[in-house]
């Protein structure tokens, strides 16, 4: 009886085994393969990476990706903050209801949401029609622009931001706000001097999550974005589907992975990775 | 009538059908230290929060220096508050915390820092200005919170169970410390606690709360020696409460069920046959052999005999619980006096009439 307990407790890592096996077979092995391909296709050496560094087009795409991801993160923050604030101030019932509404978009298929945006923003769609009705002439092209892909990505990623913010805001002691008020702070000062700084970790968490997910986003930018302003993931797809250039595509994938790891490392150095998920 | 600086008049507070405050009135003099004492849910914290402006009274008024606070928001009331868990801003250092109220009042940075440093000196933490709250002990955080609540020279200081989270020795140290600082600044202070010993040691006056009302307001000695209700007698200190019937109000004689005839120090205002509760503090009871009665007025002594069934040593004193008839009597003796008294011992006791206080029973 006792020996069983001791033996069971002494090897808790055994519980990890199924997951480790699964990830090894379906993630780690393919990843190593991609890394190998990036230095062996079409010929051994670092030619693919050199090519990436030399060609201004690739640089432009990477820059474009970073700027889009940054834009999405900022939009998510601006839209998500008031909502998360409202949730944190509400009664548990109302907060739960709002959370349900926010996460509702999680349950709808990714692809369906993206196509829905295509219908809404298309040239014959309701948004364009409305703008034309309001006297916008000629009616703007909304679809296949950076605007439409950013909008759709904000829509998809905002729950991450709201949840990051909410989990931090919920832990702000209301006594601190009362204390600030009793010490002479007007409502705006209470927010600016106490609430905002204390919610900053949530802002950083949410922005980091959204930014990193956005870096590798494929479907939405490809379907809704401007073909002239491709993002990295989309370009990798094109390289494989149209040019069968597995080596170049693999090298770009590795650089993208490295970029994400750099962001994570910076975050970890500054805040500690264990706090990222709230 | 002393000049009333803080005037709380007929405060009531209801949450739906639940009455949290049922008419609380309290006048406080300038510079006075008044404690609101009572069990949790008795309305003391609600009263404090109404004074601070975080709760709105259903009816009643609060005035400071003759000025009504009714329509003044908390940030404009100029009241310093020390919260139960200190509520220091975690993203500001100790010094920055103390400077906060000055920043909010537009005091120039240099002057704000000078004043904040002076407060750090006053609370004895001169070298802790750059510490973060999380790197300070509970007692140190407490002092910073106190300094922050006092640095802007508030018209009133409110302390909401500020010592609850401290360990016993730190609590006693802070009691003395808070009292010293309060005296040196002369700030009018309302202190909320459920700890009667804190209330006794710190207060000029104590207001004892029971179920949304104040049972009694008085100096620590008054509420201890002459409680106006059985609740106050039970809540403050240890006591024996003996039900009795007035036999002779002129002579101060009351008949109790289990301890016979009891002599009281004064004549009673109640009529013959009225029901009263007699309060007798355990420490005013003596062993018959030990007390020198020759010089005293033996006529005014009360006597009883009990069988001890419980002995609880407290170090400096010993609590004995004895039984007579159907009733227990708690007796507190100095430890040496109680030496050799064990469970089952029979004791002859006596106590002066002056030790007995009659509480009218409604």
Boltz contact constraints between the chains, C-beta under 6 A:
constraints:
  - contact:
      token1: [A, 175]
      token2: [B, 83]
      max_distance: 6.0
  - contact:
      token1: [A, 175]
      token2: [B, 87]
      max_distance: 6.0
  - contact:
      token1: [A, 176]
      token2: [B, 87]
      max_distance: 6.0
  - contact:
      token1: [A, 178]
      token2: [B, 54]
      max_distance: 6.0
  - contact:
      token1: [A, 179]
      token2: [B, 83]
      max_distance: 6.0
  - contact:
      token1: [A, 179]
      token2: [B, 87]
      max_distance: 6.0
  - contact:
      token1: [A, 181]
      token2: [B, 74]
      max_distance: 6.0
  - contact:
      token1: [A, 181]
      token2: [B, 75]
      max_distance: 6.0
  - contact:
      token1: [A, 182]
      token2: [B, 74]
      max_distance: 6.0
  - contact:
      token1: [A, 182]
      token2: [B, 81]
      max_distance: 6.0
  - contact:
      token1: [A, 183]
      token2: [B, 100]
      max_distance: 6.0
  - contact:
      token1: [A, 183]
      token2: [B, 101]
      max_distance: 6.0
  - contact:
      token1: [A, 184]
      token2: [B, 75]
      max_distance: 6.0
  - contact:
      token1: [A, 184]
      token2: [B, 101]
      max_distance: 6.0
  - contact:
      token1: [A, 184]
      token2: [B, 104]
      max_distance: 6.0
  - contact:
      token1: [A, 184]
      token2: [B, 105]
      max_distance: 6.0
  - contact:
      token1: [A, 185]
      token2: [B, 75]
      max_distance: 6.0
  - contact:
      token1: [A, 185]
      token2: [B, 104]
      max_distance: 6.0
  - contact:
      token1: [A, 186]
      token2: [B, 75]
      max_distance: 6.0
  - contact:
      token1: [A, 197]
      token2: [B, 91]
      max_distance: 6.0
